[in-house]
Amino acid sequence: MKNIKKTEMIGKEGMVLLDTIRRLNRRKAKDRLQKIIEKTHPADIAWIFRHLTPHERSSVFGVISHTSQVGEFLSELDRTFLQELVINLSPLYLAGVVEDMSPDDAADFLEHLPDDFAAQIRNLMGRKDREEVEDLLQYDSDTAGGRMSPDFLALDEELSVEEAIKWVQENSEELEMAFYLYISHGDEGQLAGVLSLRELLTHKPYRQLKNIMNTNVISVTTDTDQEEVAHIVSRYNILAVPVVDSAYKMMGIITVDDIIDVIREEATEDFLQLAGAGKDREILLKSTLDNAVTRAPWLFASWIGGLMAVFIINFFQDELQEVLALAGFIPIIVGMGGNIGTQSSTIVVRGLATGRINLNELSKVVFKEVRVGVLLGTLYGIMLGGVAFFSFADSGKLGLVVGLSVVFAMTLAATVGAFVPLVLKRLDIDAAIATGPFVATSIDILGVSAYFLIAKFFLNI
């Protein structure tokens, strides 16, 4: 059974190990370095690897490649480093490494490599291992089929408890997770039920599995999105979920350690998109140029919004010259609108991601954010309007203009921030792309326009 991935080593313990590995590498003490690596979890070695220089990574990997942990290490490694390392390795060597990986990790590993190179590796693998990996590679990597492991405990429903226990004892070491036993029936191996290992051990040896199994099986299909799989595992608190095809034949299982990876990946993508930084999870590992190229398109929306705001302000330059105090309140009005808009969109996007928002109640969600916008806008509108009134006594109506503008800007921002992600989700578009620059830019343009129109009306300019 594959090792459950633990939390990556960080803090003082990680830095001590990092310094030790660097020191041994400088001294070329390969034997001692190898012993430390073999005693350290592959996930921790992968964490340390991120903090090494390119020269150090090449040297340390030369030691790792001679350990039995090389396969697990590569499966934990970031894609950027993975491609950097394997380009100097022979397909024959990598074929041996991949054969020692679990099928799902092997498929993920090969998917990160150039197609031609991955094909060379597959051709050098043993027939059984190659077929298992190729079966997984036919599915999209973000679906249940791409995430599942084909190694699972499946028993015929006609077996007795005694026969099932004997089978588990003889075969469990080669399988992914022995906590759940999946029961099949018919020649096609259709999923019929599930039984926990504890339940199996508590029944009489002569009882048949079909009489004690739970027929209410929570399952997903091979084309189910990985985010939906994560929701199911989280909702029902199960350690693994079976994956079936259209005929309900069991194809594999997705275990909770893979689900944790999915949740982390999806959350990282959402947060990056919320900030308008693309959705490349490895953006920190990219070069300065690649980092800039990734983020540039998302900032273009802000650039367009800022440019339009400039035109709007220039359009009202006569009004500004007549009441110069108007210019001083533009940043805070725009800023308050942008902040509450980002808050609303973030709340809605995370609510959609976690399943806490029902799309059938779209108007209810939007109306609630509108009320929040009105309430907070009124509060801060009174406060800022009071500042404007007492600061510019020669323009008594300025306080009213500023106050109303804050109310309008914050209400509008909360509405846009909540409405746009919901609409995009209804159109089956990733809701996270609606936030960040897109929502903020829309709010800036609308907020500035509303401010000057209100000022023009009440100040008669």
GIGI-V669711 format. One line per field, one symbol per residue. phi: phi as a letter, one per 20 degrees, with the letter a starting at -180 (. if undefined). A space follows every 10 residues. Layout:
# GIGI-V669711
phi->???
This chain:
# GIGI-V669711
phi->.ffffefffc mfgfffffff ffffffelef ffffffffed fgffffffgf eefgffffff fgegfddfeg fffffeffgg ffffeffede gffffffffe efgfffffff feeggfffff fffeefgfff ffffffffef fedfffefde ebeccffefe gffffffffe cffedfbdfd deddbnfemf fdabbfffff fedfgefeff ecfeeeeebc efefffffff fffffdldeb cfdcefemef drcdeffffg ffffffffff ffffemdmbf fdffeefgff ffffegffff ffffffffff fffffdffff ffcffgffeg gfffffffff ffgfffffff fffemedeff dgffffffff ffffffffgf fffffffffe ecffcfefff ffffffgfff fffffffeff ffffffemdg ffffemgfff fgfgffffff gffffffeel d
